[in-house]
């Protein structure tokens, strides 16, 4: 049961188990790459009256605990996903903004190795591919 799994994850990360946290995690699991407005609508549909700030707080706490990942494609709303801990990338449709996961390009983190790191110790590469999705191509 997904709810039980999320309860365990929240407890492992020392976060209180609340109905709003569980609802947000289930929505993001079922609708990866959801924006905040969609998440808010779905939480309210499932739980009734929940403040916008409460949902923003849940999203922030999930990201801080590395239970969720926030992605910010240029020109798009902030999106959330539960796929964390791996080094995957994204492809975004220029027309409909549909976003999908793409596995790491080259081996292990950070996937790419620049010629000059400017003294930084690199641990991740965030890559966004842009194009036209199959649905928009056929339209």
PyMOL commands that set and color helices and strands:
alter all, ss='L'
color gray80, all
select helices_A, chain A and resi 2-12+19-30+36-47+52-64+134-138
alter helices_A, ss='H'
color red, helices_A
select strands_A, chain A and resi 34-35+69-71+79-81+89-93+99-102+128-131
alter strands_A, ss='S'
color yellow, strands_A
deselect
rebuild
show_as cartoon
